[in-house]
Amino acid sequence: METIQIQAAEFFEFLKAKDTSMWEIFAQMIDGTEKKIVFLEAENRILFTYTLPENEEKLNEDRQEFAKEYAEKLSGFN
């Protein structure tokens, strides 16, 4: 499995500047093989990882699961 390291702050600034979502970028990276994406903070410590699936169907499932978990976490702040 290929590992891709991404500086998180720069990546999210890029998304903001391009007015796009990380899921759109991830979809463009799909080539039939799984990839481990490692998001790093400024001191190159791992913030989180994501295994990019080999197809868009699984990516869409991941997106839905992420949205569900994110909504649940946000509801805990109210």
N, C-alpha and C positions, 0 to 999 in steps of 0.2 A: 504494500500500500504506500503510495506516495504521500509525503508529508509536506504541507505548505504552511509556512509561517507568515503571519500577517501582523503588522503593528496595528493594534486595535484603534488607537486614537486617529491615526492617519487614514485608516480604512473608513471609519465612520465620518470623518470630515470629507473624504472623497464622495461617499454616498450622498451626503448633504449637498455638496457642490454640484453633483450631477443630478440631483433630485430623483434618485432611484433607490430601490430597496436592496438589502443584502440578498434577498431571495432571487431577484433578477440577476444579480452578479453570479450567485451560486448556479443558477440554471445555465448560464453561459459557460461555466466551468465543467459541466457534465460531459464526459466523453466515453462512458461505458465502464469506467473503473472507479472504485471507491477511492476517496482521498481524505486524509486526515488534515483538517484545517486547525492550526494552532494560533489562537489569538494571544498576542503578547502585549504587555504594558511597556512603558518607556524603558524600564530597566531590564527588559527581555525576560521577565517572569511571566509564566503562563497564567492568563486570566481564565480562559476556558478553551475547550476544544469542541469541534463538531466534525462528525464523519459525513462527508459529502457522499450521498448515495450515487449509484451508477446510473440511475434513471430519474426522469422528472416526476414520474408517478410517486415514487418514494419521497422525493423532495417535497411535493405538495402535501403528502401525509405529515412530514416533519413540520412543515409550515403551519398546518392546522393544529398540531399538537403544541407547538411553541405558542401560538396565539391563545390557545386554551389555558396553558400554564401561566402565561403572562397576565391574562385577565384575572385568573385566580389570585395571583400574587398582588395585583393592584387592588383587588377587592378587600384584601387584608389591611390596607392602609386607610380604609374609610371607617 
